[in-house]
Amino acid sequence: MYHHPDRRAEGEKPNWIDHPGNVRKVFWALVVVCAALLSLDLFLHKHDKFGFESLFGFFGFYGFVLPFLLVLSAKALRRILMRDEDYYDR
């Protein structure tokens, strides 16, 4: 959990991720890794069962979009299935 350096509990040592410069470094490292993996898609031969699997970046797109849609559908389902706070006390 991210804690602002000024809101740290007394005696708690700062963590390496508490510094904004380190967060920026991690972000850009992930961008570089994702770009490298996407560029590998140009050179690797794929054994696809369906035609759309051979499209450039398909699995990256699939791996990002479907979990995103899953989260959105879970938020919608929460509105339908959510119970009152005192549901089990009644």
C-alpha positions, 0 to 999 in steps of 0.5 A: 500500500502506498503511504505518502512520506509525510503520513508514515506511522511513527517509527516506520522506515520508508519503503523504496516504492514510497519515492515518486522517482522510483515509481516512475522508474518502475512504470517506464521499465514496464513500458520497455518490457511491454514494447519489447514483448510486442516487438517480438511478435513480429519475429516469432512464428505462431501456430494459430488455430484461428486466423485472427490469432495471427494478427499483430499484437492480438494476444497483448490486446486480448490479455488487456481488454478481456480482464478490463471487461471482466472488471467492468462487468463485475462492477455492474454485477455488484450493483445487482447483487449487493445487499444492505449492510444489515442484511444478515442481522434481520 
